[in-house]
Every structure is written in structure tokens, then in C-alpha cells.
Amino acid sequence: MKVTNTSILTNTESSMDLPLTATQLAQGHTLWEGGTLLQDAFPMLNASEREFIKTGITPQQWEDYFGGDE
């Protein structure tokens, strides 16, 4: 499903297509806000997808701000 979030780095809104349903998103948010680790609340997502849920940072923003092997 398409999820939209605001980046804590740029304060811009971005969207990502994530491999989950609206029900899984709602249940995961409830678990996470209740103290469950993000990786346990959203086990179907990879690290960059979970980062987007948590901070709104897209993989491209991460690369732009924190770089790669330079």
C-alpha cells in the first residue's frame, strides 16, 4: 500500500509503496506506539521501509544526507 510520511530531515512529504495492508499498518502502529520494537511490529518490512515508517526518511534522502562509500 502507498504510505505517506513527512521526513524529519527535510520536512517534506514523501510516499512509498510498502508491502503491507491497511490493517497491518494500523496494527503495527498500535504495537509500536505501545512499546513494541519497530522490527517486531512490522516484520514484513525491510530496514529502509521501517526507517520510512519511523522518520519519513526515504532511501534517497538517507543516501543524500549520509552518503555511501566516499
Gaussian input, Z-matrix of N, CA and C with variables (Angstrom, degrees):
# hf/3-21g

backbone

0 1
 N
 C     1     B1
 C     2     B2     1     A1
 N     3     B3     2     A2     1     D1
 C     4     B4     3     A3     2     D2
 C     5     B5     4     A4     3     D3
 N     6     B6     5     A5     4     D4
 C     7     B7     6     A6     5     D5
 C     8     B8     7     A7     6     D6
 N     9     B9     8     A8     7     D7
 C    10    B10     9     A9     8     D8
 C    11    B11    10    A10     9     D9
 N    12    B12    11    A11    10    D10
 C    13    B13    12    A12    11    D11
 C    14    B14    13    A13    12    D12
 N    15    B15    14    A14    13    D13
 C    16    B16    15    A15    14    D14
 C    17    B17    16    A16    15    D15
 N    18    B18    17    A17    16    D16
 C    19    B19    18    A18    17    D17
 C    20    B20    19    A19    18    D18
 N    21    B21    20    A20    19    D19
 C    22    B22    21    A21    20    D20
 C    23    B23    22    A22    21    D21
 N    24    B24    23    A23    22    D22
 C    25    B25    24    A24    23    D23
 C    26    B26    25    A25    24    D24
 N    27    B27    26    A26    25    D25
 C    28    B28    27    A27    26    D26
 C    29    B29    28    A28    27    D27
 N    30    B30    29    A29    28    D28
 C    31    B31    30    A30    29    D29
 C    32    B32    31    A31    30    D30
 N    33    B33    32    A32    31    D31
 C    34    B34    33    A33    32    D32
 C    35    B35    34    A34    33    D33
 N    36    B36    35    A35    34    D34
 C    37    B37    36    A36    35    D35
 C    38    B38    37    A37    36    D36
 N    39    B39    38    A38    37    D37
 C    40    B40    39    A39    38    D38
 C    41    B41    40    A40    39    D39
 N    42    B42    41    A41    40    D40
 C    43    B43    42    A42    41    D41
 C    44    B44    43    A43    42    D42
 N    45    B45    44    A44    43    D43
 C    46    B46    45    A45    44    D44
 C    47    B47    46    A46    45    D45
 N    48    B48    47    A47    46    D46
 C    49    B49    48    A48    47    D47
 C    50    B50    49    A49    48    D48
 N    51    B51    50    A50    49    D49
 C    52    B52    51    A51    50    D50
 C    53    B53    52    A52    51    D51
 N    54    B54    53    A53    52    D52
 C    55    B55    54    A54    53    D53
 C    56    B56    55    A55    54    D54
 N    57    B57    56    A56    55    D55
 C    58    B58    57    A57    56    D56
 C    59    B59    58    A58    57    D57
 N    60    B60    59    A59    58    D58
 C    61    B61    60    A60    59    D59
 C    62    B62    61    A61    60    D60
 N    63    B63    62    A62    61    D61
 C    64    B64    63    A63    62    D62
 C    65    B65    64    A64    63    D63
 N    66    B66    65    A65    64    D64
 C    67    B67    66    A66    65    D65
 C    68    B68    67    A67    66    D66
 N    69    B69    68    A68    67    D67
 C    70    B70    69    A69    68    D68
 C    71    B71    70    A70    69    D69
 N    72    B72    71    A71    70    D70
 C    73    B73    72    A72    71    D71
 C    74    B74    73    A73    72    D72
 N    75    B75    74    A74    73    D73
 C    76    B76    75    A75    74    D74
 C    77    B77    76    A76    75    D75
 N    78    B78    77    A77    76    D76
 C    79    B79    78    A78    77    D77
 C    80    B80    79    A79    78    D78
 N    81    B81    80    A80    79    D79
 C    82    B82    81    A81    80    D80
 C    83    B83    82    A82    81    D81
 N    84    B84    83    A83    82    D82
 C    85    B85    84    A84    83    D83
 C    86    B86    85    A85    84    D84
 N    87    B87    86    A86    85    D85
 C    88    B88    87    A87    86    D86
 C    89    B89    88    A88    87    D87
 N    90    B90    89    A89    88    D88
 C    91    B91    90    A90    89    D89
 C    92    B92    91    A91    90    D90
 N    93    B93    92    A92    91    D91
 C    94    B94    93    A93    92    D92
 C    95    B95    94    A94    93    D93
 N    96    B96    95    A95    94    D94
 C    97    B97    96    A96    95    D95
 C    98    B98    97    A97    96    D96
 N    99    B99    98    A98    97    D97
 C   100   B100    99    A99    98    D98
 C   101   B101   100   A100    99    D99
 N   102   B102   101   A101   100   D100
 C   103   B103   102   A102   101   D101
 C   104   B104   103   A103   102   D102
 N   105   B105   104   A104   103   D103
 C   106   B106   105   A105   104   D104
 C   107   B107   106   A106   105   D105
 N   108   B108   107   A107   106   D106
 C   109   B109   108   A108   107   D107
 C   110   B110   109   A109   108   D108
 N   111   B111   110   A110   109   D109
 C   112   B112   111   A111   110   D110
 C   113   B113   112   A112   111   D111
 N   114   B114   113   A113   112   D112
 C   115   B115   114   A114   113   D113
 C   116   B116   115   A115   114   D114
 N   117   B117   116   A116   115   D115
 C   118   B118   117   A117   116   D116
 C   119   B119   118   A118   117   D117
 N   120   B120   119   A119   118   D118
 C   121   B121   120   A120   119   D119
 C   122   B122   121   A121   120   D120
 N   123   B123   122   A122   121   D121
 C   124   B124   123   A123   122   D122
 C   125   B125   124   A124   123   D123
 N   126   B126   125   A125   124   D124
 C   127   B127   126   A126   125   D125
 C   128   B128   127   A127   126   D126
 N   129   B129   128   A128   127   D127
 C   130   B130   129   A129   128   D128
 C   131   B131   130   A130   129   D129
 N   132   B132   131   A131   130   D130
 C   133   B133   132   A132   131   D131
 C   134   B134   133   A133   132   D132
 N   135   B135   134   A134   133   D133
 C   136   B136   135   A135   134   D134
 C   137   B137   136   A136   135   D135
 N   138   B138   137   A137   136   D136
 C   139   B139   138   A138   137   D137
 C   140   B140   139   A139   138   D138
 N   141   B141   140   A140   139   D139
 C   142   B142   141   A141   140   D140
 C   143   B143   142   A142   141   D141
 N   144   B144   143   A143   142   D142
 C   145   B145   144   A144   143   D143
 C   146   B146   145   A145   144   D144
 N   147   B147   146   A146   145   D145
 C   148   B148   147   A147   146   D146
 C   149   B149   148   A148   147   D147
 N   150   B150   149   A149   148   D148
 C   151   B151   150   A150   149   D149
 C   152   B152   151   A151   150   D150
 N   153   B153   152   A152   151   D151
 C   154   B154   153   A153   152   D152
 C   155   B155   154   A154   153   D153
 N   156   B156   155   A155   154   D154
 C   157   B157   156   A156   155   D155
 C   158   B158   157   A157   156   D156
 N   159   B159   158   A158   157   D157
 C   160   B160   159   A159   158   D158
 C   161   B161   160   A160   159   D159
 N   162   B162   161   A161   160   D160
 C   163   B163   162   A162   161   D161
 C   164   B164   163   A163   162   D162
 N   165   B165   164   A164   163   D163
 C   166   B166   165   A165   164   D164
 C   167   B167   166   A166   165   D165
 N   168   B168   167   A167   166   D166
 C   169   B169   168   A168   167   D167
 C   170   B170   169   A169   168   D168
 N   171   B171   170   A170   169   D169
 C   172   B172   171   A171   170   D170
 C   173   B173   172   A172   171   D171
 N   174   B174   173   A173   172   D172
 C   175   B175   174   A174   173   D173
 C   176   B176   175   A175   174   D174
 N   177   B177   176   A176   175   D175
 C   178   B178   177   A177   176   D176
 C   179   B179   178   A178   177   D177
 N   180   B180   179   A179   178   D178
 C   181   B181   180   A180   179   D179
 C   182   B182   181   A181   180   D180
 N   183   B183   182   A182   181   D181
 C   184   B184   183   A183   182   D182
 C   185   B185   184   A184   183   D183
 N   186   B186   185   A185   184   D184
 C   187   B187   186   A186   185   D185
 C   188   B188   187   A187   186   D186
 N   189   B189   188   A188   187   D187
 C   190   B190   189   A189   188   D188
 C   191   B191   190   A190   189   D189
 N   192   B192   191   A191   190   D190
 C   193   B193   192   A192   191   D191
 C   194   B194   193   A193   192   D192
 N   195   B195   194   A194   193   D193
 C   196   B196   195   A195   194   D194
 C   197   B197   196   A196   195   D195
 N   198   B198   197   A197   196   D196
 C   199   B199   198   A198   197   D197
 C   200   B200   199   A199   198   D198
 N   201   B201   200   A200   199   D199
 C   202   B202   201   A201   200   D200
 C   203   B203   202   A202   201   D201
 N   204   B204   203   A203   202   D202
 C   205   B205   204   A204   203   D203
 C   206   B206   205   A205   204   D204
 N   207   B207   206   A206   205   D205
 C   208   B208   207   A207   206   D206
 C   209   B209   208   A208   207   D207

   B1=1.4281
   B2=1.5145
   B3=1.3180
   B4=1.4569
   B5=1.5241
   B6=1.3374
   B7=1.4617
   B8=1.5267
   B9=1.3200
   B10=1.4521
   B11=1.5228
   B12=1.3390
   B13=1.4521
   B14=1.5271
   B15=1.3222
   B16=1.4595
   B17=1.5190
   B18=1.3129
   B19=1.4622
   B20=1.5211
   B21=1.3230
   B22=1.4620
   B23=1.5253
   B24=1.3399
   B25=1.4615
   B26=1.5200
   B27=1.3321
   B28=1.4626
   B29=1.5191
   B30=1.3240
   B31=1.4625
   B32=1.5290
   B33=1.3325
   B34=1.4607
   B35=1.5178
   B36=1.3126
   B37=1.4562
   B38=1.5241
   B39=1.3271
   B40=1.4601
   B41=1.5111
   B42=1.3217
   B43=1.4656
   B44=1.5190
   B45=1.3209
   B46=1.4653
   B47=1.5135
   B48=1.3297
   B49=1.4585
   B50=1.5174
   B51=1.3211
   B52=1.4581
   B53=1.5237
   B54=1.3362
   B55=1.4648
   B56=1.5303
   B57=1.3273
   B58=1.4598
   B59=1.5224
   B60=1.3092
   B61=1.4620
   B62=1.5248
   B63=1.3152
   B64=1.4636
   B65=1.5247
   B66=1.3164
   B67=1.4656
   B68=1.5249
   B69=1.3315
   B70=1.4659
   B71=1.5296
   B72=1.3262
   B73=1.4618
   B74=1.5267
   B75=1.3134
   B76=1.4698
   B77=1.5295
   B78=1.3286
   B79=1.4575
   B80=1.5295
   B81=1.3361
   B82=1.4572
   B83=1.5182
   B84=1.3315
   B85=1.4685
   B86=1.5277
   B87=1.3276
   B88=1.4643
   B89=1.5214
   B90=1.3236
   B91=1.4653
   B92=1.5234
   B93=1.3225
   B94=1.4640
   B95=1.5273
   B96=1.3197
   B97=1.4628
   B98=1.5280
   B99=1.3350
   B100=1.4533
   B101=1.5184
   B102=1.3429
   B103=1.4505
   B104=1.5143
   B105=1.3218
   B106=1.4633
   B107=1.5203
   B108=1.3224
   B109=1.4572
   B110=1.5236
   B111=1.3145
   B112=1.4588
   B113=1.5256
   B114=1.3410
   B115=1.4636
   B116=1.5335
   B117=1.3202
   B118=1.4596
   B119=1.5282
   B120=1.3292
   B121=1.4594
   B122=1.5283
   B123=1.3362
   B124=1.4675
   B125=1.5260
   B126=1.3304
   B127=1.4673
   B128=1.5269
   B129=1.3382
   B130=1.4564
   B131=1.5310
   B132=1.3441
   B133=1.4595
   B134=1.5215
   B135=1.3370
   B136=1.4599
   B137=1.5314
   B138=1.3130
   B139=1.4678
   B140=1.5280
   B141=1.3242
   B142=1.4660
   B143=1.5238
   B144=1.3135
   B145=1.4733
   B146=1.5250
   B147=1.3306
   B148=1.4653
   B149=1.5246
   B150=1.3295
   B151=1.4679
   B152=1.5264
   B153=1.3246
   B154=1.4588
   B155=1.5289
   B156=1.3289
   B157=1.4739
   B158=1.5360
   B159=1.3177
   B160=1.4695
   B161=1.5269
   B162=1.3416
   B163=1.4659
   B164=1.5229
   B165=1.3353
   B166=1.4554
   B167=1.5168
   B168=1.3275
   B169=1.4643
   B170=1.5275
   B171=1.3451
   B172=1.4656
   B173=1.5232
   B174=1.3292
   B175=1.4653
   B176=1.5389
   B177=1.3286
   B178=1.4665
   B179=1.5231
   B180=1.3236
   B181=1.4652
   B182=1.5230
   B183=1.3193
   B184=1.4614
   B185=1.5255
   B186=1.3299
   B187=1.4657
   B188=1.5242
   B189=1.3349
   B190=1.4636
   B191=1.5328
   B192=1.3167
   B193=1.4663
   B194=1.5233
   B195=1.3234
   B196=1.4548
   B197=1.5168
   B198=1.3228
   B199=1.4505
   B200=1.5118
   B201=1.2923
   B202=1.4555
   B203=1.5037
   B204=1.3018
   B205=1.4760
   B206=1.5246
   B207=1.3191
   B208=1.4749
   B209=1.4948
   A1=108.71
   A2=116.22
   A3=121.79
   A4=109.00
   A5=115.32
   A6=122.02
   A7=107.75
   A8=116.34
   A9=122.65
   A10=109.04
   A11=115.22
   A12=120.26
   A13=107.90
   A14=116.80
   A15=122.35
   A16=109.68
   A17=116.04
   A18=122.30
   A19=111.25
   A20=115.97
   A21=119.97
   A22=111.08
   A23=118.32
   A24=121.54
   A25=112.33
   A26=116.09
   A27=120.84
   A28=113.54
   A29=116.68
   A30=121.97
   A31=112.07
   A32=115.40
   A33=120.57
   A34=109.15
   A35=114.96
   A36=121.80
   A37=109.24
   A38=116.58
   A39=123.45
   A40=108.70
   A41=114.77
   A42=120.49
   A43=109.46
   A44=114.68
   A45=121.98
   A46=108.24
   A47=116.03
   A48=121.03
   A49=107.17
   A50=116.35
   A51=121.52
   A52=109.94
   A53=117.07
   A54=121.38
   A55=112.51
   A56=115.12
   A57=119.81
   A58=109.50
   A59=115.08
   A60=121.35
   A61=109.19
   A62=115.47
   A63=120.09
   A64=110.56
   A65=117.21
   A66=121.51
   A67=110.78
   A68=117.35
   A69=120.68
   A70=111.03
   A71=116.68
   A72=120.50
   A73=110.47
   A74=116.78
   A75=120.71
   A76=111.10
   A77=116.84
   A78=120.20
   A79=111.28
   A80=116.56
   A81=120.90
   A82=111.48
   A83=116.43
   A84=119.74
   A85=111.15
   A86=116.10
   A87=119.79
   A88=110.61
   A89=116.48
   A90=120.31
   A91=111.09
   A92=116.48
   A93=121.72
   A94=111.31
   A95=116.95
   A96=120.55
   A97=111.60
   A98=115.95
   A99=120.54
   A100=113.68
   A101=117.08
   A102=120.39
   A103=116.17
   A104=117.45
   A105=120.88
   A106=109.31
   A107=117.19
   A108=120.75
   A109=109.96
   A110=116.60
   A111=121.76
   A112=111.83
   A113=117.09
   A114=119.91
   A115=112.06
   A116=117.05
   A117=120.42
   A118=111.18
   A119=116.62
   A120=120.81
   A121=111.29
   A122=116.46
   A123=122.07
   A124=110.48
   A125=118.29
   A126=120.08
   A127=113.57
   A128=117.53
   A129=121.24
   A130=112.61
   A131=117.52
   A132=121.42
   A133=111.56
   A134=115.64
   A135=119.55
   A136=109.14
   A137=117.40
   A138=121.79
   A139=112.68
   A140=118.55
   A141=119.50
   A142=111.67
   A143=117.20
   A144=120.35
   A145=110.78
   A146=116.43
   A147=119.41
   A148=111.04
   A149=117.22
   A150=121.15
   A151=110.08
   A152=116.62
   A153=120.31
   A154=111.01
   A155=116.67
   A156=120.24
   A157=109.66
   A158=116.37
   A159=121.58
   A160=112.87
   A161=117.32
   A162=120.77
   A163=114.96
   A164=116.84
   A165=120.10
   A166=113.16
   A167=116.89
   A168=120.77
   A169=109.10
   A170=115.47
   A171=120.81
   A172=109.28
   A173=117.57
   A174=119.40
   A175=112.11
   A176=118.58
   A177=121.01
   A178=111.08
   A179=117.88
   A180=120.31
   A181=110.50
   A182=116.91
   A183=121.09
   A184=109.95
   A185=115.76
   A186=121.05
   A187=110.69
   A188=117.37
   A189=121.46
   A190=111.88
   A191=117.39
   A192=121.47
   A193=113.56
   A194=116.24
   A195=119.36
   A196=113.50
   A197=116.31
   A198=122.58
   A199=115.52
   A200=112.30
   A201=120.17
   A202=109.10
   A203=115.43
   A204=121.88
   A205=110.32
   A206=116.68
   A207=119.98
   A208=111.62
   D1=155.09
   D2=178.71
   D3=-82.36
   D4=123.37
   D5=180.00
   D6=-117.90
   D7=134.87
   D8=179.77
   D9=-114.49
   D10=137.68
   D11=-179.45
   D12=-148.37
   D13=161.99
   D14=178.42
   D15=-104.28
   D16=127.46
   D17=-178.10
   D18=-69.15
   D19=133.39
   D20=175.38
   D21=-75.18
   D22=-14.48
   D23=178.00
   D24=-84.19
   D25=-43.50
   D26=-171.00
   D27=-114.13
   D28=-10.75
   D29=-176.07
   D30=59.41
   D31=26.37
   D32=176.56
   D33=-107.50
   D34=151.77
   D35=179.96
   D36=-90.16
   D37=132.57
   D38=177.37
   D39=-134.07
   D40=161.31
   D41=177.30
   D42=-127.08
   D43=148.24
   D44=173.97
   D45=-134.87
   D46=144.33
   D47=171.56
   D48=-86.09
   D49=115.06
   D50=-177.59
   D51=-111.29
   D52=144.94
   D53=-177.17
   D54=-80.12
   D55=66.38
   D56=176.64
   D57=-152.30
   D58=164.97
   D59=178.69
   D60=-96.07
   D61=168.53
   D62=176.95
   D63=-60.30
   D64=-37.61
   D65=178.46
   D66=-65.02
   D67=-44.10
   D68=178.57
   D69=-63.47
   D70=-38.68
   D71=178.18
   D72=-63.47
   D73=-46.99
   D74=-179.72
   D75=-63.93
   D76=-44.99
   D77=179.76
   D78=-64.69
   D79=-41.17
   D80=179.22
   D81=-63.64
   D82=-42.98
   D83=178.13
   D84=-62.18
   D85=-41.52
   D86=178.87
   D87=-61.45
   D88=-44.78
   D89=178.40
   D90=-63.24
   D91=-48.23
   D92=-177.45
   D93=-62.41
   D94=-45.87
   D95=178.94
   D96=-66.53
   D97=-21.21
   D98=176.92
   D99=-86.83
   D100=0.38
   D101=175.87
   D102=111.60
   D103=-3.98
   D104=177.46
   D105=-70.18
   D106=140.58
   D107=176.17
   D108=-58.16
   D109=143.24
   D110=-177.34
   D111=-56.92
   D112=-41.24
   D113=-179.36
   D114=-67.61
   D115=-24.26
   D116=176.77
   D117=-85.54
   D118=-31.15
   D119=178.52
   D120=-73.89
   D121=-30.44
   D122=-178.72
   D123=-129.72
   D124=65.27
   D125=-176.40
   D126=-67.13
   D127=-17.13
   D128=-178.49
   D129=-82.55
   D130=-5.94
   D131=-178.23
   D132=-103.44
   D133=149.79
   D134=175.57
   D135=-85.28
   D136=177.40
   D137=-173.96
   D138=-60.25
   D139=-42.95
   D140=-178.74
   D141=-70.17
   D142=-32.03
   D143=176.27
   D144=-69.24
   D145=-39.80
   D146=176.49
   D147=-66.82
   D148=-37.96
   D149=176.93
   D150=-60.04
   D151=-40.01
   D152=178.27
   D153=-64.09
   D154=-41.80
   D155=177.38
   D156=-60.85
   D157=-44.15
   D158=-174.21
   D159=-74.15
   D160=-44.82
   D161=-169.21
   D162=-121.03
   D163=-12.29
   D164=-175.54
   D165=78.57
   D166=3.30
   D167=-179.44
   D168=-80.44
   D169=124.77
   D170=177.85
   D171=-83.27
   D172=161.26
   D173=176.26
   D174=-56.44
   D175=-37.12
   D176=179.16
   D177=-66.95
   D178=-42.17
   D179=177.13
   D180=-62.46
   D181=-41.31
   D182=178.50
   D183=-57.90
   D184=-46.75
   D185=179.46
   D186=-63.40
   D187=-44.45
   D188=-178.84
   D189=-62.45
   D190=-40.73
   D191=-175.81
   D192=-85.02
   D193=-38.47
   D194=-172.45
   D195=-111.33
   D196=-6.51
   D197=173.80
   D198=64.80
   D199=-176.60
   D200=179.11
   D201=-120.46
   D202=-131.99
   D203=-177.47
   D204=-90.34
   D205=78.72
   D206=179.32
   D207=-106.83

